Amino acid sequence: VSLILGLREALAMIEEERLPAVLRRHARVSAALRAGFEALGFPMFPVGRPFSATVTVGVVPDGLDGSTIVRHMHANYRTIIASQRTKLNNRVIRIGTMGAVGPEDILADLHYLECTLRDLGRTPAPGAGVQAAAAALSA
């Protein structure tokens, strides 16, 4: 019953926003997230195009572990992202951009990712991810 009610609500939200606007929002926030990932040193996966508009996958920089990043972000910042459980285990992190995800969510995720990198001994340029994403959002 809860799945049917959830589907009903999701469809009502899509109908209210209109499907073309939903698809544009997904593309916009995923492009901003990709810009932020790259500014923080996470190359995109897969290499090249096309990219998904519903999940953004970044390759974890050498010397770091994807699961450690995911656990740290949740434990310290209450931000939920994902690693991978396949042959890419610990080598990528994923952030979803589907559903009711907006620019503010992406900017918060990138801020906490930068904080996590700093907590784990990296030194990204202050605000690099958020600034790159904000520039992509304003384009």
N, CA, C and O atoms as a GROMACS GRO file, in nm:
protein
  556
    1VAL      N    1   0.083  -0.118   0.000
    1VAL     CA    2   0.000   0.000   0.000
    1VAL      C    3   0.088   0.126   0.000
    1VAL      O    4   0.059   0.222  -0.071
    2SER      N    5   0.195   0.124   0.080
    2SER     CA    6   0.279   0.243   0.087
    2SER      C    7   0.348   0.271  -0.047
    2SER      O    8   0.370   0.387  -0.082
    3LEU      N    9   0.383   0.166  -0.121
    3LEU     CA   10   0.443   0.187  -0.252
    3LEU      C   11   0.345   0.252  -0.349
    3LEU      O   12   0.382   0.341  -0.425
    4ILE      N   13   0.221   0.208  -0.346
    4ILE     CA   14   0.118   0.264  -0.434
    4ILE      C   15   0.092   0.411  -0.398
    4ILE      O   16   0.079   0.496  -0.485
    5LEU      N   17   0.085   0.439  -0.267
    5LEU     CA   18   0.064   0.577  -0.224
    5LEU      C   19   0.183   0.665  -0.260
    5LEU      O   20   0.165   0.780  -0.299
    6GLY      N   21   0.305   0.612  -0.247
    6GLY     CA   22   0.425   0.686  -0.286
    6GLY      C   23   0.427   0.714  -0.435
    6GLY      O   24   0.460   0.826  -0.476
    7LEU      N   25   0.391   0.615  -0.516
    7LEU     CA   26   0.384   0.634  -0.661
    7LEU      C   27   0.280   0.739  -0.696
    7LEU      O   28   0.303   0.824  -0.783
    8ARG      N   29   0.168   0.733  -0.628
    8ARG     CA   30   0.062   0.831  -0.654
    8ARG      C   31   0.109   0.973  -0.625
    8ARG      O   32   0.082   1.066  -0.702
    9GLU      N   33   0.180   0.990  -0.513
    9GLU     CA   34   0.232   1.123  -0.477
    9GLU      C   35   0.338   1.169  -0.577
    9GLU      O   36   0.340   1.285  -0.617
   10ALA      N   37   0.427   1.078  -0.617
   10ALA     CA   38   0.531   1.113  -0.715
   10ALA      C   39   0.468   1.157  -0.846
   10ALA      O   40   0.512   1.255  -0.907
   11LEU      N   41   0.367   1.086  -0.890
   11LEU     CA   42   0.299   1.123  -1.015
   11LEU      C   43   0.227   1.257  -1.002
   11LEU      O   44   0.224   1.335  -1.097
   12ALA      N   45   0.170   1.284  -0.886
   12ALA     CA   46   0.104   1.413  -0.863
   12ALA      C   47   0.207   1.526  -0.866
   12ALA      O   48   0.180   1.634  -0.920
   13MET      N   49   0.324   1.502  -0.810
   13MET     CA   50   0.430   1.604  -0.811
   13MET      C   51   0.477   1.630  -0.954
   13MET      O   52   0.500   1.745  -0.993
   14ILE      N   53   0.491   1.523  -1.032
   14ILE     CA   54   0.532   1.539  -1.172
   14ILE      C   55   0.425   1.615  -1.250
   14ILE      O   56   0.456   1.703  -1.330
   15GLU      N   57   0.300   1.581  -1.226
   15GLU     CA   58   0.191   1.649  -1.296
   15GLU      C   59   0.188   1.797  -1.260
   15GLU      O   60   0.161   1.881  -1.345
   16GLU      N   61   0.213   1.829  -1.134
   16GLU     CA   62   0.212   1.969  -1.090
   16GLU      C   63   0.326   2.049  -1.153
   16GLU      O   64   0.306   2.161  -1.200
   17GLU      N   65   0.447   1.990  -1.154
   17GLU     CA   66   0.562   2.061  -1.210
   17GLU      C   67   0.565   2.054  -1.363
   17GLU      O   68   0.624   2.139  -1.428
   18ARG      N   69   0.502   1.955  -1.418
   18ARG     CA   70   0.500   1.923  -1.560
   18ARG      C   71   0.628   1.849  -1.599
   18ARG      O   72   0.738   1.889  -1.561
   19LEU      N   73   0.611   1.741  -1.673
   19LEU     CA   74   0.722   1.653  -1.707
   19LEU      C   75   0.839   1.724  -1.776
   19LEU      O   76   0.954   1.699  -1.739
   20PRO      N   77   0.816   1.810  -1.875
   20PRO     CA   78   0.932   1.877  -1.937
   20PRO      C   79   1.015   1.958  -1.835
   20PRO      O   80   1.137   1.961  -1.844
   21ALA      N   81   0.947   2.023  -1.741
   21ALA     CA   82   1.018   2.101  -1.638
   21ALA      C   83   1.096   2.009  -1.545
   21ALA      O   84   1.207   2.043  -1.503
   22VAL      N   85   1.040   1.894  -1.511
   22VAL     CA   86   1.110   1.796  -1.427
   22VAL      C   87   1.238   1.750  -1.496
   22VAL      O   88   1.344   1.744  -1.434
   23LEU      N   89   1.227   1.717  -1.623
   23LEU     CA   90   1.344   1.669  -1.697
   23LEU      C   91   1.450   1.777  -1.711
   23LEU      O   92   1.569   1.748  -1.702
   24ARG      N   93   1.408   1.902  -1.731
   24ARG     CA   94   1.504   2.013  -1.738
   24ARG      C   95   1.573   2.033  -1.603
   24ARG      O   96   1.694   2.057  -1.598
   25ARG      N   97   1.497   2.023  -1.494
   25ARG     CA   98   1.556   2.039  -1.360
   25ARG      C   99   1.658   1.929  -1.334
   25ARG      O  100   1.767   1.957  -1.284
   26HIS      N  101   1.624   1.806  -1.367
   26HIS     CA  102   1.719   1.695  -1.348
   26HIS      C  103   1.848   1.721  -1.426
   26HIS      O  104   1.958   1.703  -1.373
   27ALA      N  105   1.834   1.762  -1.552
   27ALA     CA  106   1.953   1.790  -1.635
   27ALA      C  107   2.034   1.905  -1.577
   27ALA      O  108   2.157   1.900  -1.575
   28ARG      N  109   1.967   2.008  -1.530
   28ARG     CA  110   2.035   2.126  -1.477
   28ARG      C  111   2.113   2.095  -1.349
   28ARG      O  112   2.230   2.132  -1.338
   29VAL      N  113   2.050   2.026  -1.254
   29VAL     CA  114   2.120   1.998  -1.128
   29VAL      C  115   2.230   1.894  -1.148
   29VAL      O  116   2.332   1.898  -1.079
   30SER      N  117   2.210   1.800  -1.240
   30SER     CA  118   2.316   1.701  -1.263
   30SER      C  119   2.437   1.767  -1.331
   30SER      O  120   2.551   1.731  -1.302
   31ALA      N  121   2.413   1.863  -1.421
   31ALA     CA  122   2.525   1.936  -1.482
   31ALA      C  123   2.600   2.017  -1.377
   31ALA      O  124   2.723   2.023  -1.380
   32ALA      N  125   2.529   2.077  -1.286
   32ALA     CA  126   2.592   2.154  -1.177
   32ALA      C  127   2.671   2.061  -1.086
   32ALA      O  128   2.782   2.094  -1.044
   33LEU      N  129   2.616   1.946  -1.055
   33LEU     CA  130   2.685   1.850  -0.970
   33LEU      C  131   2.812   1.800  -1.038
   33LEU      O  132   2.916   1.786  -0.973
   34ARG      N  133   2.806   1.772  -1.168
   34ARG     CA  134   2.926   1.730  -1.241
   34ARG      C  135   3.034   1.837  -1.234
   34ARG      O  136   3.151   1.805  -1.212
   35ALA      N  137   2.997   1.964  -1.252
   35ALA     CA  138   3.094   2.074  -1.244
   35ALA      C  139   3.157   2.079  -1.105
   35ALA      O  140   3.278   2.098  -1.092
   36GLY      N  141   3.076   2.062  -1.002
   36GLY     CA  142   3.127   2.064  -0.866
   36GLY      C  143   3.218   1.946  -0.836
   36GLY      O  144   3.322   1.962  -0.772
   37PHE      N  145   3.179   1.827  -0.881
   37PHE     CA  146   3.262   1.708  -0.863
   37PHE      C  147   3.400   1.731  -0.925
   37PHE      O  148   3.503   1.707  -0.861
   38GLU      N  149   3.400   1.777  -1.049
   38GLU     CA  150   3.528   1.795  -1.118
   38GLU      C  151   3.614   1.900  -1.050
   38GLU      O  152   3.736   1.886  -1.042
   39ALA      N  153   3.552   2.006  -0.999
   39ALA     CA  154   3.627   2.110  -0.929
   39ALA      C  155   3.689   2.057  -0.800
   39ALA      O  156   3.790   2.110  -0.753
   40LEU      N  157   3.629   1.954  -0.743
   40LEU     CA  158   3.684   1.893  -0.621
   40LEU      C  159   3.778   1.776  -0.650
   40LEU      O  160   3.826   1.710  -0.558
   41GLY      N  161   3.803   1.751  -0.778
   41GLY     CA  162   3.899   1.646  -0.814
   41GLY      C  163   3.840   1.509  -0.836
   41GLY      O  164   3.911   1.408  -0.827
   42PHE      N  165   3.709   1.501  -0.864
   42PHE     CA  166   3.641   1.375  -0.893
   42PHE      C  167   3.607   1.371  -1.042
   42PHE      O  168   3.504   1.425  -1.082
   43PRO      N  169   3.691   1.307  -1.124
   43PRO     CA  170   3.656   1.296  -1.267
   43PRO      C  171   3.525   1.220  -1.284
   43PRO      O  172   3.488   1.137  -1.201
   44MET      N  173   3.457   1.247  -1.392
   44MET     CA  174   3.328   1.183  -1.416
   44MET      C  175   3.343   1.039  -1.462
   44MET      O  176   3.440   1.002  -1.528
   45PHE      N  177   3.243   0.959  -1.425
   45PHE     CA  178   3.231   0.821  -1.472
   45PHE      C  179   3.091   0.808  -1.527
   45PHE      O  180   2.996   0.843  -1.457
   46PRO      N  181   3.073   0.760  -1.646
   46PRO     CA  182   3.176   0.713  -1.737
   46PRO      C  183   3.251   0.830  -1.800
   46PRO      O  184   3.206   0.945  -1.795
   47VAL      N  185   3.364   0.800  -1.858
   47VAL     CA  186   3.441   0.902  -1.928
   47VAL      C  187   3.366   0.935  -2.057
   47VAL      O  188   3.324   0.845  -2.130
   48GLY      N  189   3.351   1.062  -2.085
   48GLY     CA  190   3.279   1.103  -2.206
   48GLY      C  191   3.130   1.112  -2.183
   48GLY      O  192   3.083   1.111  -2.069
   49ARG      N  193   3.058   1.120  -2.289
   49ARG     CA  194   2.913   1.134  -2.283
   49ARG      C  195   2.847   1.008  -2.334
   49ARG      O  196   2.916   0.927  -2.395
   50PRO      N  197   2.723   0.986  -2.313
   50PRO     CA  198   2.628   1.071  -2.244
   50PRO      C  199   2.632   1.048  -2.093
   50PRO      O  200   2.670   0.940  -2.047
   51PHE      N  201   2.594   1.149  -2.018
   51PHE     CA  202   2.584   1.139  -1.873
   51PHE      C  203   2.438   1.124  -1.835
   51PHE      O  204   2.349   1.172  -1.905
   52SER      N  205   2.414   1.057  -1.725
   52SER     CA  206   2.279   1.044  -1.673
   52SER      C  207   2.234   1.175  -1.611
   52SER      O  208   2.315   1.248  -1.553
   53ALA      N  209   2.108   1.205  -1.623
   53ALA     CA  210   2.052   1.323  -1.556
   53ALA      C  211   1.992   1.286  -1.421
   53ALA      O  212   1.938   1.373  -1.352
   54THR      N  213   2.000   1.160  -1.383
   54THR     CA  214   1.937   1.118  -1.257
   54THR      C  215   2.036   1.068  -1.152
   54THR      O  216   1.999   1.054  -1.035
   55VAL      N  217   2.159   1.042  -1.191
   55VAL     CA  218   2.263   1.006  -1.094
   55VAL      C  219   2.397   1.051  -1.151
   55VAL      O  220   2.426   1.032  -1.269
   56THR      N  221   2.477   1.112  -1.065
   56THR     CA  222   2.609   1.159  -1.106
   56THR      C  223   2.712   1.075  -1.034
   56THR      O  224   2.705   1.056  -0.913
   57VAL      N  225   2.808   1.023  -1.111
   57VAL     CA  226   2.908   0.933  -1.057
   57VAL      C  227   3.046   0.995  -1.077
   57VAL      O  228   3.085   1.029  -1.189
   58GLY      N  229   3.119   1.009  -0.967
   58GLY     CA  230   3.254   1.064  -0.972
   58GLY      C  231   3.356   0.960  -0.930
   58GLY      O  232   3.331   0.881  -0.838
   59VAL      N  233   3.470   0.959  -0.997
   59VAL     CA  234   3.578   0.867  -0.964
   59VAL      C  235   3.652   0.924  -0.843
   59VAL      O  236   3.693   1.040  -0.843
   60VAL      N  237   3.668   0.842  -0.742
   60VAL     CA  238   3.734   0.884  -0.618
   60VAL      C  239   3.883   0.904  -0.645
   60VAL      O  240   3.947   0.818  -0.705
   61PRO      N  241   3.937   1.017  -0.600
   61PRO     CA  242   4.080   1.043  -0.620
   61PRO      C  243   4.167   0.935  -0.555
   61PRO      O  244   4.129   0.875  -0.454
   62ASP      N  245   4.283   0.913  -0.613
   62ASP     CA  246   4.378   0.816  -0.557
   62ASP      C  247   4.406   0.846  -0.410
   62ASP      O  248   4.417   0.962  -0.370
   63GLY      N  249   4.416   0.740  -0.332
   63GLY     CA  250   4.446   0.754  -0.190
   63GLY      C  251   4.324   0.769  -0.102
   63GLY      O  252   4.335   0.771   0.020
   64LEU      N  253   4.207   0.778  -0.164
   64LEU     CA  254   4.082   0.785  -0.087
   64LEU      C  255   3.997   0.663  -0.118
   64LEU      O  256   4.020   0.593  -0.217
   65ASP      N  257   3.901   0.639  -0.032
   65ASP     CA  258   3.812   0.524  -0.044
   65ASP      C  259   3.668   0.573  -0.049
   65ASP      O  260   3.625   0.648   0.039
   66GLY      N  261   3.594   0.530  -0.150
   66GLY     CA  262   3.456   0.575  -0.166
   66GLY      C  263   3.367   0.546  -0.046
   66GLY      O  264   3.288   0.631  -0.006
   67SER      N  265   3.380   0.427   0.011
   67SER     CA  266   3.297   0.392   0.126
   67SER      C  267   3.329   0.478   0.247
   67SER      O  268   3.240   0.513   0.324
   68THR      N  269   3.456   0.512   0.264
   68THR     CA  270   3.495   0.600   0.374
   68THR      C  271   3.432   0.737   0.358
   68THR      O  272   3.383   0.796   0.455
   69ILE      N  273   3.432   0.788   0.236
   69ILE     CA  274   3.370   0.919   0.209
   69ILE      C  275   3.220   0.913   0.240
   69ILE      O  276   3.167   1.002   0.306
   70VAL      N  277   3.154   0.808   0.193
   70VAL     CA  278   3.009   0.794   0.214
   70VAL      C  279   2.977   0.786   0.363
   70VAL      O  280   2.888   0.857   0.411
   71ARG      N  281   3.050   0.702   0.436
   71ARG     CA  282   3.024   0.687   0.580
   71ARG      C  283   3.053   0.817   0.655
   71ARG      O  284   2.977   0.856   0.743
   72HIS      N  285   3.162   0.884   0.620
   72HIS     CA  286   3.199   1.008   0.687
   72HIS      C  287   3.093   1.116   0.664
   72HIS      O  288   3.054   1.186   0.758
   73MET      N  289   3.046   1.129   0.542
   73MET     CA  290   2.945   1.230   0.513
   73MET      C  291   2.817   1.204   0.591
   73MET      O  292   2.753   1.298   0.638
   74HIS      N  293   2.780   1.079   0.604
   74HIS     CA  294   2.658   1.047   0.680
   74HIS      C  295   2.679   1.069   0.829
   74HIS      O  296   2.596   1.132   0.895
   75ALA      N  297   2.789   1.017   0.882
   75ALA     CA  298   2.813   1.025   1.026
   75ALA      C  299   2.834   1.168   1.074
   75ALA      O  300   2.790   1.204   1.183
   76ASN      N  301   2.900   1.249   0.994
   76ASN     CA  302   2.938   1.382   1.039
   76ASN      C  303   2.848   1.494   0.987
   76ASN      O  304   2.836   1.599   1.051
   77TYR      N  305   2.784   1.473   0.874
   77TYR     CA  306   2.705   1.580   0.812
   77TYR      C  307   2.561   1.538   0.780
   77TYR      O  308   2.485   1.618   0.725
   78ARG      N  309   2.525   1.416   0.813
   78ARG     CA  310   2.391   1.363   0.786
   78ARG      C  311   2.351   1.376   0.640
   78ARG      O  312   2.234   1.400   0.608
   79THR      N  313   2.449   1.359   0.554
   79THR     CA  314   2.426   1.364   0.409
   79THR      C  315   2.439   1.224   0.354
   79THR      O  316   2.537   1.155   0.382
   80ILE      N  317   2.341   1.181   0.277
   80ILE     CA  318   2.340   1.045   0.225
   80ILE      C  319   2.376   1.046   0.078
   80ILE      O  320   2.304   1.101  -0.006
   81ILE      N  321   2.489   0.984   0.047
   81ILE     CA  322   2.530   0.958  -0.090
   81ILE      C  323   2.562   0.810  -0.097
   81ILE      O  324   2.542   0.738   0.001
   82ALA      N  325   2.610   0.762  -0.210
   82ALA     CA  326   2.634   0.618  -0.225
   82ALA      C  327   2.772   0.591  -0.282
   82ALA      O  328   2.830   0.672  -0.355
   83SER      N  329   2.823   0.473  -0.248
   83SER     CA  330   2.944   0.422  -0.311
   83SER      C  331   2.898   0.323  -0.416
   83SER      O  332   2.795   0.346  -0.480
   84GLN      N  333   2.969   0.216  -0.436
   84GLN     CA  334   2.932   0.116  -0.535
   84GLN      C  335   2.966  -0.022  -0.480
   84GLN      O  336   3.064  -0.037  -0.407
   85ARG      N  337   2.886  -0.121  -0.513
   85ARG     CA  338   2.910  -0.256  -0.462
   85ARG      C  339   2.949  -0.354  -0.572
   85ARG      O  340   2.938  -0.475  -0.554
   86THR      N  341   2.992  -0.304  -0.683
   86THR     CA  342   3.032  -0.391  -0.793
   86THR      C  343   3.183  -0.386  -0.806
   86THR      O  344   3.253  -0.357  -0.708
   87LYS      N  345   3.234  -0.413  -0.925
   87LYS     CA  346   3.378  -0.407  -0.945
   87LYS      C  347   3.433  -0.266  -0.926
   87LYS      O  348   3.555  -0.248  -0.920
   88LEU      N  349   3.345  -0.166  -0.917
   88LEU     CA  350   3.387  -0.028  -0.890
   88LEU      C  351   3.384   0.004  -0.740
   88LEU      O  352   3.396   0.120  -0.701
   89ASN      N  353   3.367  -0.099  -0.657
   89ASN     CA  354   3.359  -0.081  -0.513
   89ASN      C  355   3.471   0.009  -0.462
   89ASN      O  356   3.589  -0.016  -0.486
   90ASN      N  357   3.432   0.114  -0.390
   90ASN     CA  358   3.522   0.211  -0.327
   90ASN      C  359   3.596   0.302  -0.426
   90ASN      O  360   3.672   0.388  -0.384
   91ARG      N  361   3.574   0.284  -0.554
   91ARG     CA  362   3.644   0.365  -0.655
   91ARG      C  363   3.559   0.478  -0.709
   91ARG      O  364   3.611   0.566  -0.778
   92VAL      N  365   3.429   0.478  -0.681
   92VAL     CA  366   3.340   0.586  -0.725
   92VAL      C  367   3.244   0.621  -0.612
   92VAL      O  368   3.220   0.542  -0.521
   93ILE      N  369   3.190   0.744  -0.620
   93ILE     CA  370   3.078   0.782  -0.535
   93ILE      C  371   2.966   0.831  -0.626
   93ILE      O  372   2.990   0.880  -0.736
   94ARG      N  373   2.843   0.816  -0.576
   94ARG     CA  374   2.726   0.852  -0.657
   94ARG      C  375   2.634   0.944  -0.577
   94ARG      O  376   2.614   0.926  -0.457
   95ILE      N  377   2.579   1.041  -0.646
   95ILE     CA  378   2.478   1.128  -0.585
   95ILE      C  379   2.360   1.134  -0.683
   95ILE      O  380   2.377   1.167  -0.800
   96GLY      N  381   2.242   1.103  -0.632
   96GLY     CA  382   2.122   1.105  -0.714
   96GLY      C  383   2.070   1.246  -0.734
   96GLY      O  384   2.080   1.331  -0.645
   97THR      N  385   2.014   1.270  -0.851
   97THR     CA  386   1.956   1.400  -0.884
   97THR      C  387   1.812   1.384  -0.932
   97THR      O  388   1.757   1.472  -0.996
   98MET      N  389   1.752   1.271  -0.900
   98MET     CA  390   1.617   1.241  -0.944
   98MET      C  391   1.519   1.272  -0.831
   98MET      O  392   1.556   1.268  -0.714
   99GLY      N  393   1.399   1.302  -0.867
   99GLY     CA  394   1.298   1.328  -0.766
   99GLY      C  395   1.294   1.475  -0.731
   99GLY      O  396   1.314   1.562  -0.816
  100ALA      N  397   1.269   1.503  -0.605
  100ALA     CA  398   1.252   1.641  -0.559
  100ALA      C  399   1.385   1.704  -0.521
  100ALA      O  400   1.394   1.772  -0.419
  101VAL      N  401   1.488   1.681  -0.601
  101VAL     CA  402   1.621   1.736  -0.576
  101VAL      C  403   1.632   1.869  -0.650
  101VAL      O  404   1.602   1.878  -0.769
  102GLY      N  405   1.677   1.971  -0.578
  102GLY     CA  406   1.693   2.102  -0.639
  102GLY      C  407   1.835   2.154  -0.622
  102GLY      O  408   1.919   2.086  -0.563
  103PRO      N  409   1.861   2.273  -0.672
  103PRO     CA  410   1.995   2.331  -0.662
  103PRO      C  411   2.048   2.339  -0.520
  103PRO      O  412   2.167   2.315  -0.497
  104GLU      N  413   1.962   2.372  -0.424
  104GLU     CA  414   2.008   2.383  -0.286
  104GLU      C  415   2.060   2.250  -0.232
  104GLU      O  416   2.153   2.247  -0.152
  105ASP      N  417   2.001   2.141  -0.276
  105ASP     CA  418   2.047   2.007  -0.234
  105ASP      C  419   2.186   1.978  -0.289
  105ASP      O  420   2.273   1.927  -0.218
  106ILE      N  421   2.207   2.011  -0.416
  106ILE     CA  422   2.335   1.987  -0.481
  106ILE      C  423   2.445   2.071  -0.416
  106ILE      O  424   2.555   2.022  -0.391
  107LEU      N  425   2.414   2.198  -0.388
  107LEU     CA  426   2.513   2.286  -0.326
  107LEU      C  427   2.548   2.237  -0.186
  107LEU      O  428   2.664   2.243  -0.146
  108ALA      N  429   2.450   2.189  -0.112
  108ALA     CA  430   2.477   2.135   0.022
  108ALA      C  431   2.563   2.010   0.013
  108ALA      O  432   2.658   1.995   0.089
  109ASP      N  433   2.530   1.919  -0.078
  109ASP     CA  434   2.609   1.796  -0.094
  109ASP      C  435   2.754   1.829  -0.128
  109ASP      O  436   2.846   1.767  -0.073
  110LEU      N  437   2.774   1.924  -0.217
  110LEU     CA  438   2.911   1.961  -0.255
  110LEU      C  439   2.986   2.027  -0.140
  110LEU      O  440   3.105   2.005  -0.122
  111HIS      N  441   2.916   2.107  -0.063
  111HIS     CA  442   2.978   2.169   0.055
  111HIS      C  443   3.025   2.060   0.152
  111HIS      O  444   3.138   2.064   0.200
  112TYR      N  445   2.938   1.965   0.181
  112TYR     CA  446   2.973   1.859   0.275
  112TYR      C  447   3.078   1.764   0.218
  112TYR      O  448   3.158   1.708   0.293
  113LEU      N  449   3.078   1.746   0.087
  113LEU     CA  450   3.184   1.666   0.026
  113LEU      C  451   3.319   1.737   0.044
  113LEU      O  452   3.419   1.673   0.076
  114GLU      N  453   3.321   1.867   0.023
  114GLU     CA  454   3.444   1.942   0.045
  114GLU      C  455   3.488   1.934   0.191
  114GLU      O  456   3.607   1.914   0.219
  115CYS      N  457   3.395   1.947   0.284
  115CYS     CA  458   3.428   1.935   0.427
  115CYS      C  459   3.484   1.796   0.457
  115CYS      O  460   3.580   1.783   0.533
  116THR      N  461   3.426   1.694   0.397
  116THR     CA  462   3.472   1.557   0.417
  116THR      C  463   3.613   1.541   0.364
  116THR      O  464   3.699   1.482   0.430
  117LEU      N  465   3.639   1.593   0.246
  117LEU     CA  466   3.774   1.584   0.190
  117LEU      C  467   3.874   1.649   0.285
  117LEU      O  468   3.982   1.595   0.310
  118ARG      N  469   3.839   1.765   0.337
  118ARG     CA  470   3.927   1.834   0.430
  118ARG      C  471   3.947   1.751   0.558
  118ARG      O  472   4.058   1.739   0.608
  119ASP      N  473   3.838   1.692   0.609
  119ASP     CA  474   3.845   1.608   0.728
  119ASP      C  475   3.936   1.487   0.705
  119ASP      O  476   4.000   1.439   0.798
  120LEU      N  477   3.941   1.439   0.580
  120LEU     CA  478   4.021   1.321   0.547
  120LEU      C  479   4.163   1.358   0.503
  120LEU      O  480   4.236   1.273   0.452
  121GLY      N  481   4.200   1.484   0.522
  121GLY     CA  482   4.337   1.524   0.497
  121GLY      C  483   4.367   1.584   0.362
  121GLY      O  484   4.483   1.612   0.331
  122ARG      N  485   4.264   1.605   0.281
  122ARG     CA  486   4.284   1.670   0.152
  122ARG      C  487   4.268   1.820   0.168
  122ARG      O  488   4.215   1.868   0.268
  123THR      N  489   4.315   1.895   0.070
  123THR     CA  490   4.305   2.041   0.078
  123THR      C  491   4.246   2.099  -0.051
  123THR      O  492   4.316   2.164  -0.128
  124PRO      N  493   4.117   2.074  -0.073
  124PRO     CA  494   4.056   2.136  -0.192
  124PRO      C  495   4.051   2.288  -0.174
  124PRO      O  496   4.048   2.338  -0.062
  125ALA      N  497   4.050   2.358  -0.284
  125ALA     CA  498   4.036   2.504  -0.277
  125ALA      C  499   3.904   2.537  -0.209
  125ALA      O  500   3.800   2.481  -0.245
  126PRO      N  501   3.906   2.627  -0.111
  126PRO     CA  502   3.783   2.658  -0.038
  126PRO      C  503   3.669   2.701  -0.131
  126PRO      O  504   3.684   2.794  -0.210
  127GLY      N  505   3.558   2.632  -0.120
  127GLY     CA  506   3.439   2.664  -0.197
  127GLY      C  507   3.443   2.625  -0.343
  127GLY      O  508   3.353   2.661  -0.419
  128ALA      N  509   3.545   2.550  -0.385
  128ALA     CA  510   3.562   2.518  -0.527
  128ALA      C  511   3.441   2.446  -0.586
  128ALA      O  512   3.393   2.483  -0.693
  129GLY      N  513   3.393   2.344  -0.518
  129GLY     CA  514   3.281   2.267  -0.571
  129GLY      C  515   3.153   2.347  -0.579
  129GLY      O  516   3.082   2.344  -0.679
  130VAL      N  517   3.124   2.420  -0.472
  130VAL     CA  518   3.002   2.501  -0.467
  130VAL      C  519   3.009   2.612  -0.572
  130VAL      O  520   2.911   2.638  -0.642
  131GLN      N  521   3.125   2.676  -0.585
  131GLN     CA  522   3.138   2.784  -0.683
  131GLN      C  523   3.121   2.733  -0.826
  131GLN      O  524   3.056   2.798  -0.907
  132ALA      N  525   3.179   2.617  -0.856
  132ALA     CA  526   3.166   2.560  -0.991
  132ALA      C  527   3.021   2.523  -1.019
  132ALA      O  528   2.970   2.548  -1.129
  133ALA      N  529   2.954   2.465  -0.920
  133ALA     CA  530   2.813   2.429  -0.939
  133ALA      C  531   2.727   2.553  -0.954
  133ALA      O  532   2.638   2.557  -1.038
  134ALA      N  533   2.752   2.655  -0.872
  134ALA     CA  534   2.674   2.779  -0.881
  134ALA      C  535   2.692   2.843  -1.018
  134ALA      O  536   2.596   2.895  -1.075
  135ALA      N  537   2.814   2.840  -1.070
  135ALA     CA  538   2.838   2.895  -1.205
  135ALA      C  539   2.760   2.817  -1.309
  135ALA      O  540   2.702   2.876  -1.401
  136ALA      N  541   2.756   2.686  -1.296
  136ALA     CA  542   2.681   2.603  -1.392
  136ALA      C  543   2.530   2.630  -1.381
  136ALA      O  544   2.459   2.632  -1.481
  137LEU      N  545   2.483   2.652  -1.259
  137LEU     CA  546   2.341   2.679  -1.239
  137LEU      C  547   2.300   2.814  -1.296
  137LEU      O  548   2.188   2.832  -1.342
  138SER      N  549   2.394   2.911  -1.294
  138SER     CA  550   2.360   3.043  -1.343
  138SER      C  551   2.378   3.059  -1.493
  138SER      O  552   2.341   3.161  -1.550
  139ALA      N  553   2.437   2.957  -1.556
  139ALA     CA  554   2.462   2.965  -1.702
  139ALA      C  555   2.334   2.945  -1.780
  139ALA      O  556   2.335   2.948  -1.903
   0.00000   0.00000   0.00000
